[in-house]
């Protein structure tokens, strides 16, 4: 499969003129709209027109949402989508080196454009299935222009809303001549004359002012993997030079000193945190940075980061955030004497992190993140009558502490239904599995990996070509 055929997902139906979601419990995440026990949501084309308790729209297609909870589509603020076919190869990873051994230092080097396509396609479809309607695709395996094209086209094909942040590979040989000129090429090929596209362009770059300058010349947001005191020590100089701004998106932000947070706040840098990733890979102190960010007036989005060790589940990110904060706050109170330590992140606040704050991190707060008339119709309907959720004693508690991807009945992105009756629509499952299997077989053979579905550790691989340790 050197080339790829874009025939796994059928073209989504054209927009319905008017759709009425009737009788849902609405968690709007909009202070003006509030929360409604039973309400209707009227959608015209791609846009929410009205939310009220009883809307008359005889010409609308009706979605009966009685017994369901309507929430805004969730936003994954940071995902390495190209790794989709490497799911759970490395469940017991303990550090970033373990993660890299199963990605950058091994399989990434052998990705063909077709592998980028199927990785992004699988990740995006998994997002939709899990109620994630927007993803910031941190694509740090853009080995050639063709690899980048494949990743972008996969996002288009799934119907997800996304920012494709094109990034340089971490290891192995790649076409350095196309970098960073690939950014302008991508912009002109896919986005320049496509203002209504659900997919837009960004870049991945570390603390590299020259690359940042090129991104800013093109008007593109800049995504940076950022954590620890060493990187934090660069902030003052960057800030004094005027190089930090609202077009910066920083991932992780673990173990930053107070002065670093003050600079990020003053500069308007957007932030996302990774409850599972930071703990799973022991990044700095392993504690996600939401409490520190909030102390400094920053409300970060949530992100899954990758699927090589765990699931694509934003519900789980909210729950891990809750329990990490609970145990850390109790430890600080009882052991360290910090009586004012935060012990609870309320369910409504966690859902805000997964929706409103994620939309802000993506720079899309005027389009998505809340159920607000005038915003795009990115909507998730959760069946609260399912046996694991009924009865729903508290709507926020049901969503944040109990719901699963299997409880998601309907997902709408920009007014189009992409999941209906619990199934992602338009997917040829046989073709999808065949393409994933072919990609994995190629990557495993090329890297010399012998699959072991019971392995406790993922050991560094020997190169199939040179015999050098990876």
Buried (B, 14 or more C-beta within 10 A) or exposed (E): BEEBEEEBBEEBEEBBEBBBBBBBBBBBBBEEBEBBEBBBBBBBBBBBBBBBEEBEBEEBEEBEBEBBBBBBBBBBBBBBBBBBBBBEBBBEBEEBEBBBBBBBBBBBBBBBBBBBBBBBBBBBBBBBBBBBBBBBBBBBBBBBBBBBBBBBBBBBBBBBBBBBBBBBBBBBEBBEEBBBEBBBBBBEBBBEEEEEBBBBBBBBBBBBEEBBEBBBEBEBBBBBBBBBEEBBEEBEEBBEEEBBBEBBBBBBBBBBEEEBBBBBBEBEBBBBBBBBBBBBBEBBBBBBBBBBBBEBEBBBBBBBBBBBBBBBBBBBBBBBBBEBBBEBBEEBBEEEEEEEBBBEBEBBBBBBBBBBBBBBBBBBBEBBBBBBBEBBBBBBBBBBBBEEBEEBEEBBBBBBBBBBBEBBBBBBBBBBBBBBEBEBBBBEEEEBEBBBEBBBEBBBEBBBBEEEEEEEEBEEBBBBEEEEEB
